[in-house]
């Protein structure tokens, strides 16, 4: 029987599938962890997973292409949405993704 050891602590992994896979900033990673370490990672990622959305790699690549100079006008629309939200007294992040509820209000008003 093959033994597995944690890439973090070096401890022998007692049970289950030791390999945890995740992606960050377009790069996929694999790491062998104990159940305790997996639980710690899940707790650390939980707020980001709750706030995020699932995507497939092809769609993510298309979005990255648009942000880096493709034909989408999403940058100018984002400026319009932010300006509109400020005029309405709605707090909107200065950078990053505009929350869906703000986009819905903007679309309903326009």
N, C-alpha and C positions, 0 to 999 in steps of 0.2 A: 504494500500500500504506500502510495506516494505521500510524503509529508509536505505541508505548506507552512511558510513562515511569514509573519507580518513584515511588510516593507517599511512600516513605521517603527515598531518596537522590537522586531526580531523574534517575538514570541511565536511558539508553535500554534498553528490554527487548529483548533479542536474539531470543529464540525462545520457543515454547510459549505457553500460555494465561497471560497475566500476572495475571489476577484470582484472588485467593485469597479464599474466603468462610469466615467463622467466626462463631460466636455466643458471647456472653458475657453471663451474668446475664439471659437472656431477650431480648437484643437481637442481631440479625444484622448483620454488618458485611461489607464488601467492600473489598479493598485491592489495588492493582496493585503487584507486587514482582518483583524479579529472581529468578533461580533460586537464587542465593546467599542472598538475603534469605529466600526461602521455606524453604530448608534450615535457616536459623537459627531461624525461627519454629517449624518442626516440632520441632527439638531442644528448644526452650524449652517447648513444649506437651506433649512426649512423656510426662513423668511424670503429668501430669493426664489425658491420654488413656488411659494404661494403667490408672489408678485409677478412671476414670469409667465410665459406661455410656451406650450410645446411647439416645436417646429421640426421640420425635416431639413436635412442638410441642403437639399436643392433650393428650397424656398429661402433659407438663410443666405445662401450664396447670392441669390438674385437680389435680396434686400441689400446686402453689402455692396453689390455692384451698383445699385441705384445711388447709394449714399456716396460712392466714390466718383460720381460724375456721370451717371447714366442719364436717361432722358426724363426721369421722374421729376415732378415739380413739388415733391413732398417737403423740401426745405422751405420753399416760399409759402406753401400752405401752412406749415407749422408756424411761420412768422405771423401769418394772418390770424390763425387760431389763437396764438398767444396774445396778440394785440387786442383781439375781440374779447378774450377772457378778462384781460386787465381792465378794459372799458366797462365790463359788466361787474367788476369787483370780485372776480373769481381768482383764487390763488392758482397759479399754473407754474410748473417748473420752468426755469429759464433754459434748461438744457434737457436732453434725453426725450424719451417717449412721453407724449401727451396722454394723460389718463383717458380711458375710453368714455367715461361719463362727460368729460369736458368736450370731447369730439362730438358726442351725441347732441349735446346742447348747442354747439356751434352749427352742426348740420341742420338741426331743427330750426334755428334762427335764420339760416341762410338758405 
